[in-house]
Amino acid sequence: MFEKYKQFIGQYISINFIEWNLFQSKLKIVHYKKGDIIHSIGETCDALLFINNGLARSFLIGEDGKDYTWSIYFNDVHSQMTNLFAVDYDSFIHQNSSRLEIEALEDCEMVLVSYKDVQFIYNKLKRGEQFGRLMSQEAYSYLHNMLIDRQIKSATERFHDFIQQTPYLLDKVPQYHIATFLGITPQHLSKLKKQYKN
């Protein structure tokens, strides 16, 4: 039930039996159906949700009333750390109002750990605090590079990066969501997909 989470943690820190038992005692499994809203804009994000199975996305609403995909969450061999946790991280670390909504694109099974329990783990486990620091560094690095790429790379380059990094998603996520994630129109994405498949 928590095996994938334990394996993920093991990529970053070494954790002994006693530490894992304490860590595990703060985890719980939650399920969402396709189409469920997991987290709403305006709420405080008070939990980290690790993807065991399924597919979800976070999005924001623009002034034009349209939604724009911020991130896509899934767990397979192509996942990066930022794909594995469905969270508005800014709202989570500052415990303030969220600007992101999170929805299930497929039925999802997730491992939940609350903000309060994350703080408990940081205080009780030295390696827990180390793990949190490493996750924060990874999240910052991902966001840093994503924003630079949006500024300097062409739509074609961003599409090719997406295909290289997350080929799993091309036929699983609705085209409109991928287009807004890449910052291009659905029509442009359709053209790029045709060129890629040819």
C-alpha positions in Angstrom: 0.0 0.0 0.0 2.9 2.4 0.8 5.6 0.5 -1.1 5.9 3.0 -4.0 6.2 5.8 -1.5 8.9 4.0 0.5 10.8 3.2 -2.7 10.7 6.9 -3.7 11.9 8.0 -0.4 14.8 5.5 -0.6 16.1 7.2 -3.7 16.9 10.3 -1.6 17.6 9.1 2.0 18.4 5.9 3.9 15.6 5.2 6.4 15.7 2.5 9.1 12.8 0.2 10.2 11.9 2.4 13.3 12.0 5.6 11.3 9.9 4.1 8.5 7.3 2.8 11.0 7.0 6.4 12.4 6.8 7.8 8.9 4.3 5.2 7.8 2.1 5.9 10.9 1.3 9.4 9.5 0.3 8.1 6.0 -3.2 7.2 4.7 -4.6 6.0 1.4 -7.2 8.1 -0.3 -9.2 7.4 -3.5 -10.6 9.8 -6.1 -12.9 9.1 -9.1 -12.2 10.5 -12.6 -13.6 14.1 -12.6 -13.4 14.6 -8.8 -12.0 17.9 -7.6 -9.2 17.0 -5.2 -8.4 20.5 -4.2 -10.1 23.8 -4.9 -8.9 27.3 -5.6 -9.2 29.5 -2.5 -8.7 26.6 -0.1 -5.5 26.1 2.0 -3.5 23.1 0.7 -3.1 21.1 3.9 -1.8 17.8 2.5 0.8 16.3 0.2 -0.7 13.7 -2.1 1.7 11.1 -3.5 0.3 9.4 -6.7 0.2 5.6 -6.3 -1.9 5.1 -9.4 -3.9 7.3 -11.8 -3.6 10.7 -13.4 -4.4 14.2 -12.2 -3.7 17.7 -13.1 -3.6 21.2 -11.5 -4.8 24.3 -13.2 -5.5 27.9 -12.7 -8.2 30.1 -14.1 -7.2 33.1 -16.2 -8.9 36.5 -16.5 -10.6 35.2 -19.7 -12.3 32.5 -17.6 -10.3 29.7 -19.3 -8.3 27.1 -17.3 -4.6 26.7 -17.9 -2.8 23.5 -16.9 -0.1 24.1 -14.3 1.1 20.5 -13.8 0.3 16.9 -14.6 0.6 14.2 -11.9 1.3 10.5 -12.6 3.5 7.7 -11.4 5.4 5.6 -13.9 9.0 5.2 -15.2 8.8 8.6 -16.8 7.8 10.5 -13.7 9.9 13.2 -12.2 9.5 14.2 -8.5 7.2 17.0 -9.4 4.8 14.6 -11.2 4.5 12.4 -8.2 3.0 14.9 -5.7 -0.4 16.5 -6.4 0.0 19.7 -4.3 -0.1 23.4 -4.5 3.3 23.6 -2.9 3.3 27.4 -2.3 -0.1 27.1 -0.5 1.2 24.1 1.4 4.5 25.5 2.7 2.9 29.0 3.6 -0.5 27.6 4.6 -2.2 30.4 2.6 -5.0 30.5 0.0 -4.4 28.4 -3.1 -4.5 29.7 -6.6 -4.6 26.2 -8.1 -7.3 23.6 -8.5 -6.5 19.9 -8.7 -8.7 17.4 -10.5 -8.5 13.7 -11.2 -8.2 12.8 -14.9 -8.5 9.1 -14.1 -9.5 7.1 -11.0 -6.6 7.8 -8.5 -5.1 6.1 -5.5 -2.9 8.5 -3.5 -0.9 8.5 -0.3 -1.9 11.5 1.9 0.2 13.1 4.6 -1.1 16.2 6.3 0.8 19.5 6.8 0.7 18.9 10.5 2.2 15.5 10.2 4.9 16.7 7.8 5.9 19.2 10.5 5.9 16.4 13.1 8.2 14.2 10.8 10.5 17.2 10.3 10.8 17.7 14.1 11.1 14.0 15.1 13.3 12.6 12.3 16.5 14.2 11.2 16.3 12.3 7.9 12.8 13.5 7.5 13.9 17.1 7.6 16.7 16.2 5.1 14.1 14.6 2.8 11.9 17.7 2.9 14.9 19.9 2.1 15.8 17.7 -0.9 12.2 17.8 -2.2 12.1 21.6 -1.9 15.4 21.8 -3.9 14.0 19.5 -6.6 10.7 21.5 -6.8 12.6 24.8 -7.1 15.0 23.4 -9.8 12.0 22.1 -11.8 10.1 25.4 -11.7 13.3 27.4 -12.4 14.0 25.4 -15.6 10.4 25.3 -16.7 10.0 29.1 -16.5 13.3 29.7 -18.4 12.2 27.2 -21.1 8.9 29.0 -21.5 10.8 32.2 -22.1 13.5 31.0 -24.5 12.3 27.8 -26.2 10.0 27.7 -29.2 6.7 25.8 -29.1 8.3 23.0 -31.2 11.2 22.7 -28.7 8.8 22.7 -25.7 6.7 20.0 -27.5 9.8 17.8 -28.2 10.9 18.2 -24.5 7.4 17.1 -23.4 7.6 14.0 -25.7 11.1 13.1 -24.5 10.3 13.6 -20.8 6.7 12.4 -20.6 5.7 10.4 -23.7 3.2 8.5 -21.5 0.9 11.5 -21.5 0.5 12.3 -25.1 -2.4 10.0 -25.7 -3.7 9.9 -22.1 -4.3 13.6 -21.4 -6.8 15.7 -23.3 -5.2 17.8 -26.0 -6.5 21.1 -24.6 -4.8 20.4 -21.2 -1.4 19.5 -22.9 -1.7 22.7 -25.1 -2.3 25.0 -22.1 0.5 23.3 -20.2 2.9 23.9 -23.1 1.6 27.5 -23.6 0.4 26.8 -27.2 -3.0 26.6 -28.9 -4.7 23.2 -29.4 -4.5 23.7 -33.1 -0.7 24.2 -33.0 -0.4 21.1 -30.7 -2.5 19.1 -33.2 -0.1 20.1 -36.0 3.0 19.2 -33.9 1.5 15.8 -33.0 0.8 15.0 -36.6 4.4 15.9 -37.5 5.7 13.7 -34.6 3.6 10.7 -35.5 4.7 10.9 -39.2 
